[in-house]
């Protein structure tokens, strides 16, 4: 288990027009009509007969009423959309692909849950997302950290909400994710799939954006003292997959995730008993119980680097170990260099 990899919504002008229409214009050559008695007021309620009441009524039916009507209309549309969504969920009238990805559920529910964490809690700044191609397959390779894999979810929101073409990121996850109840179903619905070459290549050949974190548990479970130091990138399997599919590799550097759960210890015996690759000890967990699971509100930056093309290599290049080693090292060095650059630019862990 410890070696598992993650290759993972009647105004003022109308009143003025009515007033202008009510004025009689004099026409040359025509005798002016004698003024008659003033017209009797139309029957109305006692309130409307009070001085100034008519103007107030006009204002209430004009500028003040329009926003209220728009707001009611907006709420009506939201309620109707929510009821329609529930009906489709109950009747099963929704689509999932062969990997279990539910696009409607992801867009309308899962992203809505993660977005406040992304925008308000971690205040993620996204850079270079346009480096991900507007169409076709691409393999996004990122560093992995933070004790719990929140960095993958934040990267998914970054691509979903900030890419000009509105692309979706399909993450490759370790087999442990698909052994946990509830988490398994949610991961499949969100578009994640098992970190294996076959699934990754199938998604890339379909033109999907695939996310992989080659450090795996070695990166996410490393001690706080080794923060932002990249671990080994496996055996270069992600490079081989990109070469076979002929898709570009987009390096991604994430700053801020290392400090959400500072891992100061690892209860290895307890981890083995529970079947986990590690059991973290942080300044707040397990000492504060469930409250210790709340991550620290660090300030994040996610930067997508220049893509590395792979379509210029011959088909047999995927079997060349030296080429895979060189490309793997190139991607790793680019991510590490960007991490150091972002850390120098960062003013504070929390601001």
Secondary structure, DSSP 8 states (H G I E B T S, - for coil): -TT--B-----HHHHHHHHHHHS----TTS---------------GGGGSTTHHHHHHHHHTHHHHHHHHHHHHHHHHHHHHHHHHHHHHHT-----TT---HHHIIIIIHHHHHHIIIIIS--EEE-GGGS-SSS-EEEEE---SSSSHHHHHHHHHHHHH-TT---EEEEE-GGGGGSTTHHHHHHHTT-EES-HHHHHHHHHTT-EEEEBTTTHHHHT--GGGTT-----TTSHHHHHHHHHT-EEEEEEEESGGGTT-EEEE-HHHHHHHT-S--EEESSTTTTGGGGGS------EEEEEEEE--TTS-GGGGG-HHHHHHHHHHHHHHHHHHHHHHHHH-S-S--
